[in-house]
Amino acid sequence: MLLLVAIVLFSCKQKIKEKPVTASNALQISTIEKNPMKKETIYQFKVEDLYGKPFDFSTLKGKKIMVVNTASKCGLTPQYEQLQEIYESYKDIGFTIVGFPANNFKSQEPGTNTEIAAFCELNYGVTFPMMNKISVKGNDMDDVYKFLTQKSRNGFEDSEVEWNFQKYLIDENGYVVRVISPKTLPNDQSIISWIKS
């Protein structure tokens, strides 16, 4: 008998907790389901370039952007050449590249900002914007890369920076739209098609 009373009381409490679906809260539930998260854009970030000058991503509104983590002593370092080539070819039609030197992979970017700037200019004639050296993974990951790699922030997908020269493609509205493997060359036809589209 006592058990029966307990079951009845428990089921009554359960019914009280459940909210009936009304027209007003049905709309609220529907809106939450359609907009589970608000996508961030890259335009929120202000960083420093290799020369210590401020760089505001909001100045790139309306342009397609490739963000790439770079290194001077990597087997993929010659990609600087193709990066510079596509930058030169498409910078006047709304495309830019932003490089972030990083020393996360086998210490392949040991230099200071000054040394990195000299290396890029001397060896590859780099003129696209190069930022201050940062970390692109781990506990000290830079906030720009937290945005690039976390779906909860970029609204696109979770990713991990696999190696030097991984590329993130950002559309004209500041949203991440593609993640490109480090081994894929910057002048790959799929990237060129995206730039031109």
MDAnalysis code that builds the backbone (N, CA, C; Angstrom):
import MDAnalysis as mda
import numpy as np

u = mda.Universe.empty(591, n_residues=197, atom_resindex=np.repeat(np.arange(197), 3), trajectory=True)
u.add_TopologyAttr("name", ["N", "CA", "C"] * 197)
u.add_TopologyAttr("resid", np.arange(1, 198))
u.add_TopologyAttr("resname", ["MET", "LEU", "LEU", "LEU", "VAL", "ALA", "ILE", "VAL", "LEU", "PHE", "SER", "CYS", "LYS", "GLN", "LYS", "ILE", "LYS", "GLU", "LYS", "PRO", "VAL", "THR", "ALA", "SER", "ASN", "ALA", "LEU", "GLN", "ILE", "SER", "THR", "ILE", "GLU", "LYS", "ASN", "PRO", "MET", "LYS", "LYS", "GLU", "THR", "ILE", "TYR", "GLN", "PHE", "LYS", "VAL", "GLU", "ASP", "LEU", "TYR", "GLY", "LYS", "PRO", "PHE", "ASP", "PHE", "SER", "THR", "LEU", "LYS", "GLY", "LYS", "LYS", "ILE", "MET", "VAL", "VAL", "ASN", "THR", "ALA", "SER", "LYS", "CYS", "GLY", "LEU", "THR", "PRO", "GLN", "TYR", "GLU", "GLN", "LEU", "GLN", "GLU", "ILE", "TYR", "GLU", "SER", "TYR", "LYS", "ASP", "ILE", "GLY", "PHE", "THR", "ILE", "VAL", "GLY", "PHE", "PRO", "ALA", "ASN", "ASN", "PHE", "LYS", "SER", "GLN", "GLU", "PRO", "GLY", "THR", "ASN", "THR", "GLU", "ILE", "ALA", "ALA", "PHE", "CYS", "GLU", "LEU", "ASN", "TYR", "GLY", "VAL", "THR", "PHE", "PRO", "MET", "MET", "ASN", "LYS", "ILE", "SER", "VAL", "LYS", "GLY", "ASN", "ASP", "MET", "ASP", "ASP", "VAL", "TYR", "LYS", "PHE", "LEU", "THR", "GLN", "LYS", "SER", "ARG", "ASN", "GLY", "PHE", "GLU", "ASP", "SER", "GLU", "VAL", "GLU", "TRP", "ASN", "PHE", "GLN", "LYS", "TYR", "LEU", "ILE", "ASP", "GLU", "ASN", "GLY", "TYR", "VAL", "VAL", "ARG", "VAL", "ILE", "SER", "PRO", "LYS", "THR", "LEU", "PRO", "ASN", "ASP", "GLN", "SER", "ILE", "ILE", "SER", "TRP", "ILE", "LYS", "SER"])
u.atoms.positions = np.array([
    [0.834, -1.199, 0.000],
    [0.000, 0.000, 0.000],
    [0.875, 1.258, 0.000],
    [1.869, 1.267, 0.876],
    [2.793, 2.402, 0.970],
    [3.523, 2.623, -0.361],
    [3.898, 1.530, -0.992],
    [4.570, 1.593, -2.282],
    [3.656, 2.213, -3.343],
    [2.376, 1.861, -3.339],
    [1.402, 2.385, -4.283],
    [1.229, 3.894, -4.118],
    [1.169, 4.352, -2.858],
    [1.042, 5.791, -2.564],
    [2.272, 6.535, -3.079],
    [3.453, 5.974, -2.850],
    [4.707, 6.607, -3.305],
    [4.734, 6.732, -4.823],
    [4.271, 5.704, -5.539],
    [4.256, 5.729, -7.004],
    [3.298, 6.803, -7.510],
    [2.124, 6.891, -6.896],
    [1.129, 7.897, -7.296],
    [1.670, 9.300, -7.064],
    [2.280, 9.538, -5.892],
    [2.844, 10.853, -5.582],
    [3.962, 11.216, -6.565],
    [4.830, 10.252, -6.883],
    [5.934, 10.494, -7.805],
    [5.421, 10.862, -9.196],
    [4.403, 10.111, -9.686],
    [3.873, 10.400, -11.017],
    [3.181, 11.757, -11.056],
    [2.550, 12.171, -9.939],
    [1.924, 13.499, -9.871],
    [2.975, 14.597, -9.964],
    [4.078, 14.400, -9.261],
    [5.172, 15.391, -9.292],
    [5.742, 15.509, -10.695],
    [5.893, 14.372, -11.386],
    [6.420, 14.381, -12.742],
    [5.521, 15.191, -13.666],
    [4.202, 15.024, -13.523],
    [3.253, 15.746, -14.373],
    [3.293, 17.239, -14.104],
    [3.497, 17.607, -12.847],
    [3.571, 19.027, -12.493],
    [4.803, 19.662, -13.127],
    [5.934, 18.920, -13.170],
    [7.185, 19.466, -13.704],
    [7.124, 19.715, -15.212],
    [6.381, 18.862, -15.916],
    [6.314, 18.999, -17.375],
    [5.479, 20.210, -17.742],
    [6.050, 21.087, -18.561],
    [5.334, 22.285, -19.005],
    [4.537, 21.968, -20.244],
    [3.275, 22.360, -20.266],
    [2.518, 22.136, -21.496],
    [3.063, 23.030, -22.611],
    [3.017, 22.527, -23.842],
    [3.483, 23.313, -24.983],
    [2.364, 24.251, -25.408],
    [2.636, 25.544, -25.311],
    [1.661, 26.552, -25.730],
    [2.179, 27.206, -26.996],
    [1.354, 28.031, -27.627],
    [1.762, 28.707, -28.864],
    [2.998, 29.563, -28.647],
    [3.068, 30.247, -27.490],
    [4.204, 31.151, -27.253],
    [5.504, 30.407, -26.998],
    [5.457, 29.337, -26.145],
    [6.732, 28.651, -25.905],
    [7.091, 27.688, -27.026],
    [6.118, 27.290, -27.880],
    [6.436, 26.472, -29.060],
    [7.308, 27.271, -30.019],
    [6.988, 28.559, -30.179],
    [7.783, 29.438, -31.032],
    [9.194, 29.589, -30.481],
    [9.288, 29.723, -29.150],
    [10.594, 29.863, -28.486],
    [11.430, 28.603, -28.699],
    [10.802, 27.425, -28.516],
    [11.518, 26.154, -28.705],
    [11.975, 26.031, -30.163],
    [11.092, 26.380, -31.102],
    [11.418, 26.311, -32.524],
    [12.595, 27.216, -32.870],
    [12.623, 28.430, -32.311],
    [13.710, 29.379, -32.565],
    [15.027, 28.848, -32.025],
    [15.013, 28.245, -30.842],
    [16.235, 27.687, -30.242],
    [16.770, 26.562, -31.112],
    [15.861, 25.701, -31.624],
    [16.297, 24.581, -32.463],
    [16.913, 25.062, -33.778],
    [16.359, 26.141, -34.351],
    [16.873, 26.657, -35.621],
    [18.192, 27.396, -35.437],
    [18.379, 28.051, -34.283],
    [19.590, 28.839, -34.025],
    [20.304, 28.316, -32.786],
    [20.900, 27.118, -32.868],
    [21.522, 26.555, -31.678],
    [22.734, 27.344, -31.186],
    [23.411, 28.072, -32.084],
    [24.570, 28.864, -31.676],
    [24.708, 30.067, -32.603],
    [25.314, 31.097, -32.088],
    [25.568, 32.275, -32.909],
    [26.994, 32.170, -33.423],
    [27.142, 32.109, -34.748],
    [28.476, 32.000, -35.330],
    [29.238, 33.303, -35.126],
    [30.497, 33.162, -34.745],
    [31.369, 34.324, -34.642],
    [32.052, 34.534, -35.993],
    [32.582, 35.726, -36.183],
    [33.365, 35.996, -37.388],
    [34.801, 36.322, -36.987],
    [35.666, 36.313, -37.969],
    [37.071, 36.635, -37.710],
    [37.272, 38.125, -37.450],
    [36.257, 38.932, -37.780],
    [36.395, 40.390, -37.664],
    [36.534, 40.894, -36.233],
    [36.252, 40.055, -35.258],
    [36.348, 40.483, -33.860],
    [37.802, 40.606, -33.369],
    [38.742, 40.048, -34.137],
    [40.114, 39.938, -33.626],
    [41.002, 41.109, -34.018],
    [41.779, 41.532, -33.025],
    [42.834, 42.527, -33.233],
    [44.115, 41.874, -32.735],
    [45.111, 41.829, -33.602],
    [46.379, 41.180, -33.272],
    [47.524, 42.136, -33.589],
    [48.757, 41.650, -33.440],
    [49.933, 42.449, -33.815],
    [50.651, 41.750, -34.952],
    [51.208, 42.536, -35.866],
    [51.973, 41.938, -36.954],
    [53.421, 41.703, -36.508],
    [54.235, 41.203, -37.424],
    [55.632, 40.873, -37.102],
    [56.432, 42.087, -36.634],
    [55.951, 43.280, -36.968],
    [56.682, 44.505, -36.627],
    [56.100, 45.195, -35.392],
    [55.159, 44.521, -34.721],
    [54.569, 45.075, -33.500],
    [53.459, 46.082, -33.750],
    [53.027, 46.187, -35.011],
    [51.949, 47.126, -35.329],
    [50.599, 46.429, -35.182],
    [49.561, 47.170, -34.746],
    [48.237, 46.547, -34.609],
    [47.660, 46.162, -35.962],
    [46.966, 45.032, -35.984],
    [46.297, 44.550, -37.191],
    [44.875, 44.180, -36.800],
    [43.914, 44.815, -37.439],
    [42.502, 44.624, -37.123],
    [41.838, 43.850, -38.261],
    [41.362, 42.641, -37.959],
    [40.735, 41.813, -38.996],
    [39.490, 42.466, -39.593],
    [38.870, 43.396, -38.861],
    [37.658, 44.035, -39.397],
    [37.970, 44.878, -40.641],
    [39.258, 45.218, -40.849],
    [39.644, 45.972, -42.059],
    [39.578, 45.093, -43.314],
    [39.378, 43.779, -43.116],
    [39.335, 42.849, -44.250],
    [37.905, 42.493, -44.653],
    [36.922, 43.193, -44.098],
    [35.523, 42.900, -44.434],
    [35.325, 42.963, -45.945],
    [34.597, 41.973, -46.472],
    [34.332, 41.926, -47.906],
    [35.372, 41.170, -48.701],
    [36.480, 40.754, -48.051],
    [37.527, 40.006, -48.752],
    [37.484, 38.537, -48.350],
    [37.926, 37.681, -49.266],
    [38.168, 36.287, -48.924],
    [39.557, 36.225, -48.287],
    [39.678, 35.435, -47.232],
    [40.932, 35.390, -46.467],
    [41.405, 33.946, -46.332],
    [42.699, 33.746, -46.520],
    [43.326, 32.473, -46.158],
    [44.200, 32.735, -44.940],
    [43.918, 32.028, -43.850],
    [44.760, 32.119, -42.656],
    [45.626, 30.867, -42.638],
    [46.937, 31.044, -42.472],
    [47.859, 29.911, -42.533],
    [48.917, 30.042, -41.447],
    [49.205, 28.923, -40.762],
    [50.296, 28.916, -39.782],
    [51.581, 28.513, -40.498],
    [52.633, 29.279, -40.283],
    [53.863, 29.109, -41.066],
    [55.052, 28.728, -40.186],
    [56.104, 28.260, -40.842],
    [57.352, 27.917, -40.158],
    [58.503, 28.020, -41.153],
    [59.666, 28.425, -40.664],
    [60.827, 28.673, -41.529],
    [61.710, 27.457, -41.773],
    [61.586, 26.431, -40.919],
    [62.492, 25.284, -41.036],
    [61.707, 23.982, -41.190],
    [60.723, 24.009, -42.052],
    [59.835, 22.865, -42.257],
    [59.989, 22.376, -43.691],
    [59.707, 21.099, -43.923],
    [59.722, 20.574, -45.288],
    [58.693, 21.261, -46.177],
    [57.678, 21.871, -45.551],
    [56.634, 22.558, -46.311],
    [56.907, 24.059, -46.466],
    [58.041, 24.534, -45.938],
    [58.363, 25.964, -46.004],
    [58.339, 26.533, -47.433],
    [58.728, 25.761, -48.461],
    [58.640, 26.295, -49.826],
    [57.231, 26.719, -50.244],
    [56.209, 26.348, -49.469],
    [54.856, 26.813, -49.782],
    [54.748, 28.344, -49.698],
    [55.688, 28.976, -49.010],
    [55.713, 30.448, -48.991],
    [55.692, 30.997, -50.424],
    [56.389, 30.293, -51.319],
    [56.477, 30.750, -52.709],
    [55.098, 30.784, -53.367],
    [54.335, 29.672, -53.225],
    [52.991, 29.642, -53.811],
    [52.038, 30.610, -53.104],
    [52.203, 30.746, -51.785],
    [51.370, 31.712, -51.047],
    [51.565, 33.114, -51.613],
    [52.824, 33.490, -51.806],
    [53.115, 34.822, -52.339],
    [52.565, 34.972, -53.764],
    [52.690, 33.909, -54.560],
    [52.185, 33.957, -55.940],
    [50.675, 34.186, -55.991],
    [49.905, 33.433, -55.178],
    [48.448, 33.606, -55.246],
    [48.018, 34.934, -54.622],
    [48.802, 35.383, -53.638],
    [48.505, 36.699, -53.058],
    [48.674, 37.787, -54.130],
    [49.778, 37.727, -54.839],
    [50.044, 38.713, -55.906],
    [48.983, 38.641, -57.005],
    [48.584, 37.423, -57.360],
    [47.634, 37.234, -58.456],
    [46.222, 37.697, -58.120],
    [45.811, 37.564, -56.862],
    [44.395, 37.777, -56.533],
    [44.125, 38.866, -55.489],
    [45.160, 39.545, -55.026],
    [44.951, 40.570, -53.990],
    [44.088, 41.725, -54.475],
    [44.100, 41.976, -55.787],
    [43.315, 43.088, -56.329],
    [41.869, 42.713, -56.640],
    [41.514, 41.427, -56.424],
    [40.119, 41.042, -56.648],
    [39.470, 40.532, -55.346],
    [39.922, 41.084, -54.231],
    [39.256, 40.783, -52.960],
    [39.720, 39.543, -52.246],
    [41.025, 39.243, -52.327],
    [41.586, 38.084, -51.620],
    [42.842, 38.510, -50.869],
    [43.036, 37.948, -49.692],
    [44.284, 38.197, -48.968],
    [44.690, 36.959, -48.179],
    [45.922, 36.955, -47.750],
    [46.475, 35.882, -46.921],
    [46.972, 36.521, -45.632],
    [46.739, 35.835, -44.515],
    [47.284, 36.286, -43.234],
    [48.066, 35.121, -42.640],
    [49.378, 35.323, -42.478],
    [50.242, 34.274, -41.946],
    [50.493, 34.436, -40.461],
    [50.496, 33.302, -39.763],
    [50.801, 33.281, -38.331],
    [51.962, 32.322, -38.086],
    [53.191, 32.835, -37.913],
    [54.297, 31.940, -37.570],
    [54.007, 31.244, -36.243],
    [54.357, 29.952, -36.176],
    [54.124, 29.182, -34.948],
    [55.220, 28.138, -34.795],
    [55.582, 27.879, -33.561],
    [56.682, 26.959, -33.265],
    [56.156, 25.667, -32.623],
    [54.944, 25.259, -32.962],
    [54.297, 24.126, -32.300],
    [54.741, 22.758, -32.801],
    [55.369, 22.697, -33.962],
    [55.677, 21.404, -34.557],
    [57.188, 21.226, -34.701],
    [57.746, 20.379, -33.842],
    [59.180, 20.054, -33.845],
    [60.073, 21.292, -33.857],
    [59.643, 22.349, -33.199],
    [60.432, 23.588, -33.077],
    [60.917, 24.093, -34.432],
    [60.042, 24.063, -35.432],
    [60.445, 24.440, -36.782],
    [60.292, 25.937, -37.069],
    [59.896, 26.695, -36.052],
    [59.896, 28.161, -36.175],
    [60.527, 28.752, -34.911],
    [61.849, 28.590, -34.770],
    [62.519, 29.028, -33.549],
    [62.827, 30.522, -33.507],
    [62.750, 31.197, -34.641],
    [63.207, 32.586, -34.733],
    [62.343, 33.591, -34.006],
    [62.907, 34.777, -33.827],
    [62.168, 35.917, -33.285],
    [61.335, 36.518, -34.411],
    [60.448, 37.432, -34.073],
    [59.654, 38.100, -35.106],
    [60.544, 38.789, -36.139],
    [61.611, 39.429, -35.672],
    [62.534, 40.126, -36.574],
    [63.213, 39.145, -37.521],
    [63.661, 38.000, -36.971],
    [64.319, 36.978, -37.797],
    [63.346, 36.365, -38.811],
    [62.104, 36.146, -38.377],
    [61.088, 35.574, -39.278],
    [60.806, 36.541, -40.430],
    [60.664, 37.814, -40.108],
    [60.388, 38.832, -41.136],
    [61.518, 38.867, -42.164],
    [62.756, 38.844, -41.679],
    [63.914, 38.876, -42.585],
    [63.949, 37.626, -43.456],
    [63.691, 36.476, -42.866],
    [63.701, 35.205, -43.602],
    [62.649, 35.223, -44.720],
    [61.436, 35.632, -44.378],
    [60.339, 35.637, -45.359],
    [60.627, 36.581, -46.523],
    [61.139, 37.738, -46.191],
    [61.408, 38.738, -47.230],
    [62.579, 38.313, -48.110],
    [63.655, 37.882, -47.471],
    [64.875, 37.525, -48.199],
    [64.681, 36.301, -49.089],
    [64.043, 35.258, -48.557],
    [63.942, 33.992, -49.277],
    [62.738, 33.870, -50.204],
    [61.649, 34.538, -49.856],
    [60.424, 34.349, -50.651],
    [59.747, 35.651, -51.059],
    [60.310, 36.784, -50.701],
    [59.736, 38.069, -51.077],
    [58.314, 38.266, -50.573],
    [58.034, 37.747, -49.376],
    [56.675, 37.783, -48.827],
    [56.211, 39.220, -48.582],
    [55.047, 39.548, -49.139],
    [54.465, 40.874, -48.902],
    [53.068, 40.787, -48.295],
    [52.508, 39.565, -48.193],
    [51.200, 39.452, -47.547],
    [51.367, 39.628, -46.034],
    [50.311, 40.015, -45.329],
    [50.434, 40.301, -43.891],
    [50.893, 39.088, -43.089],
    [51.956, 39.296, -42.315],
    [52.471, 38.267, -41.409],
    [52.346, 38.788, -39.977],
    [51.734, 37.970, -39.122],
    [51.472, 38.384, -37.747],
    [52.573, 37.942, -36.796],
    [52.461, 38.438, -35.595],
    [53.299, 38.070, -34.469],
    [53.298, 36.548, -34.282],
    [54.411, 35.970, -33.902],
    [54.503, 34.529, -33.655],
    [53.570, 34.138, -32.505],
    [52.790, 33.072, -32.724],
    [51.815, 32.629, -31.718],
    [51.864, 31.114, -31.557],
    [50.981, 30.585, -30.695],
    [50.781, 29.144, -30.570],
    [49.432, 28.801, -31.202],
    [49.427, 27.737, -32.019],
    [48.199, 27.362, -32.723],
    [47.552, 26.100, -32.157],
    [48.108, 25.575, -31.061],
    [47.492, 24.421, -30.399],
    [47.988, 24.335, -28.962],
    [47.340, 23.490, -28.172],
    [47.756, 23.305, -26.787],
    [47.135, 24.323, -25.841],
    [47.625, 24.316, -24.610],
    [47.072, 25.170, -23.552],
    [47.255, 26.654, -23.810],
    [48.288, 27.004, -24.576],
    [48.547, 28.430, -24.837],
    [48.076, 28.843, -26.239],
    [47.133, 28.080, -26.808],
    [46.617, 28.390, -28.146],
    [46.067, 29.813, -28.192],
    [46.449, 30.546, -29.237],
    [45.979, 31.915, -29.433],
    [44.471, 31.923, -29.686],
    [43.811, 32.999, -29.277],
    [42.354, 33.096, -29.397],
    [41.876, 33.017, -30.848],
    [42.657, 33.533, -31.781],
    [42.280, 33.428, -33.200],
    [42.142, 31.958, -33.582],
    [43.078, 31.133, -33.115],
    [43.042, 29.713, -33.460],
    [41.984, 28.944, -32.670],
    [41.627, 29.427, -31.499],
    [40.479, 28.825, -30.795],
    [39.226, 29.018, -31.641],
    [39.074, 30.211, -32.191],
    [37.943, 30.491, -33.077],
    [37.988, 29.593, -34.315],
    [39.154, 29.496, -34.951],
    [39.274, 28.720, -36.186],
    [39.003, 27.230, -35.981],
    [39.350, 26.706, -34.806],
    [39.296, 25.251, -34.589],
    [38.078, 24.761, -33.807],
    [37.256, 25.662, -33.280],
    [36.127, 25.231, -32.442],
    [34.782, 25.537, -33.093],
    [34.023, 24.479, -33.370],
    [32.706, 24.646, -33.992],
    [31.786, 25.515, -33.143],
    [31.920, 25.426, -31.818],
    [31.068, 26.226, -30.935],
    [31.278, 27.722, -31.160],
    [32.397, 28.079, -31.774],
    [32.674, 29.492, -32.056],
    [32.539, 29.814, -33.539],
    [33.073, 28.950, -34.414],
    [33.053, 29.286, -35.843],
    [31.789, 28.800, -36.550],
    [31.006, 27.943, -35.902],
    [29.759, 27.463, -36.488],
    [29.934, 26.550, -37.688],
    [31.188, 26.184, -38.010],
    [31.458, 25.365, -39.198],
    [31.842, 23.938, -38.813],
    [32.999, 23.792, -38.171],
    [33.417, 22.460, -37.724],
    [34.553, 22.563, -36.715],
    [34.688, 21.490, -35.923],
    [35.853, 21.355, -35.050],
    [37.005, 20.854, -35.906],
    [38.191, 21.366, -35.658],
    [39.369, 20.886, -36.379],
    [40.571, 21.004, -35.466],
    [41.644, 20.399, -35.889],
    [42.900, 20.507, -35.144],
    [43.978, 20.881, -36.146],
    [44.864, 21.760, -35.762],
    [45.973, 22.110, -36.650],
    [46.925, 20.918, -36.655],
    [47.043, 20.278, -37.828],
    [47.823, 19.045, -37.950],
    [49.323, 19.299, -38.040],
    [49.693, 20.391, -38.726],
    [51.116, 20.663, -38.966],
    [51.235, 22.097, -39.470],
    [52.462, 22.508, -39.761],
    [52.693, 23.823, -40.352],
    [51.994, 23.902, -41.708],
    [51.544, 25.094, -42.052],
    [50.922, 25.400, -43.343],
    [49.525, 24.787, -43.529],
    [48.806, 24.611, -42.413],
    [47.385, 24.288, -42.539],
    [46.659, 25.582, -42.891],
    [45.664, 25.454, -43.768],
    [45.004, 26.666, -44.281],
    [43.532, 26.698, -43.894],
    [43.084, 27.859, -43.439],
    [41.671, 28.090, -43.134],
    [41.154, 29.133, -44.118],
    [40.084, 28.787, -44.815],
    [39.504, 29.718, -45.775],
    [38.300, 30.409, -45.127],
    [38.309, 31.733, -45.203],
    [37.282, 32.575, -44.597],
    [36.570, 33.321, -45.726],
    [35.233, 33.292, -45.717],
    [34.512, 33.964, -46.805],
    [34.418, 35.473, -46.601],
    [33.743, 36.151, -47.527],
    [33.663, 37.622, -47.508],
    [32.905, 38.177, -46.309],
    [32.198, 37.292, -45.596],
    [31.446, 37.717, -44.412],
    [32.164, 37.381, -43.107],
    [33.382, 36.852, -43.222],
    [34.185, 36.567, -42.029],
    [33.982, 35.195, -41.429],
    [33.284, 34.298, -42.161],
    [33.007, 32.960, -41.637],
    [33.975, 31.915, -42.189],
    [34.356, 30.968, -41.337],
    [35.182, 29.838, -41.773],
    [34.329, 28.969, -42.701],
    [34.875, 28.647, -43.890],
    [34.125, 27.821, -44.841],
    [34.865, 26.550, -45.268],
    [36.195, 26.513, -45.072],
    [36.953, 25.311, -45.429],
    [38.221, 25.221, -44.601],
    [38.640, 23.977, -44.343],
    [39.921, 23.715, -43.691],
    [40.725, 22.884, -44.679],
    [41.939, 23.361, -45.002],
    [42.774, 22.724, -46.028],
    [44.014, 22.103, -45.377],
    [44.286, 20.867, -45.738],
    [45.423, 20.115, -45.207],
    [46.754, 20.840, -45.454],
    [47.693, 20.709, -44.518],
    [49.021, 21.329, -44.707],
    [49.711, 20.920, -46.011],
    [49.511, 19.677, -46.432],
    [50.215, 19.197, -47.630],
    [49.595, 19.700, -48.934],
    [48.364, 20.193, -48.877],
    [47.736, 20.735, -50.094],
    [48.384, 22.072, -50.411],
    [48.910, 22.207, -51.621],
    [49.603, 23.434, -51.997],
    [48.633, 24.615, -52.061],
    [49.101, 25.803, -51.732],
    [48.237, 26.986, -51.762],
    [47.633, 27.268, -53.129],
    [48.326, 26.845, -54.199],
    [47.807, 27.101, -55.539],
    [47.032, 25.907, -56.114],
    [46.578, 25.015, -55.231],
    [45.742, 23.894, -55.652],
    [44.501, 24.442, -56.365],
    [44.044, 23.720, -57.402],
    [42.935, 24.228, -58.227],
    [41.661, 24.458, -57.417],
    [41.427, 23.633, -56.397],
    [40.211, 23.820, -55.578],
    [40.262, 25.141, -54.824],
    [41.439, 25.556, -54.406],
    [41.600, 26.838, -53.693],
    [41.444, 27.987, -54.679],
    [42.079, 27.870, -55.835],
    [41.980, 28.926, -56.861],
    [40.521, 29.115, -57.285],
    [39.802, 28.010, -57.475],
    [38.386, 28.086, -57.864],
    [37.580, 28.826, -56.795],
    [37.892, 28.527, -55.525],
    [37.188, 29.212, -54.424],
    [37.490, 30.712, -54.433],
    [38.743, 31.070, -54.628],
    [39.128, 32.485, -54.661],
    [38.363, 33.221, -55.769],
    [38.290, 32.582, -56.943],
    [37.669, 33.218, -58.112],
    [36.143, 33.233, -58.062],
    [35.558, 32.328, -57.286],
    [34.086, 32.217, -57.288],
    [33.395, 33.397, -56.611],
])
